[in-house]
Amino acid sequence: MQHFRHNKKKLLLTVVISILFIEIFIFAVFFSISNDQPIIRIIDNNNKIIDESEARTFSVFKLYLFEKKHGPLDNFRVKIERNDKSFPFRAWFCAAFCVPIFLVFLIALMCLFLKRHTSYAI
């Protein structure tokens, strides 16, 4: 009986630590999304935005495509701005709440499946 209780404590500790790491990972993903992102805007002489991309620099391929479509880049103004994205609290809260619950339900379903279809019982 003591051996069974010890195994349950190990399993519970493993589950709690796993859920904690999942929560930290979810927070890190949403935190990385929320930072300032640079936007490159190419504006013509009439102050009309011709092209807009979320990057710090133009790639060689994107520059080639732009010059093929609109002409040389020297004829346009290039403006770099920062897009301030706030922390997506609602999305983070939903993910932080639902993902661990989903994983617990998935593990419970797998245990139920194993119990019914094999001689191995958890």
Secondary structure, DSSP 8 states (H G I E B T S, - for coil): -HHHHHHHHHHHHHHHHHHHHHHHHHHHHHHHHTS-EEEEEEE-TTS-EEEEESSSS--HHHHHHHHHHH--GGGSEEEEEEE-----HHHHHHHHHHHHHHHHHHHHHHHHHHHHHSS---
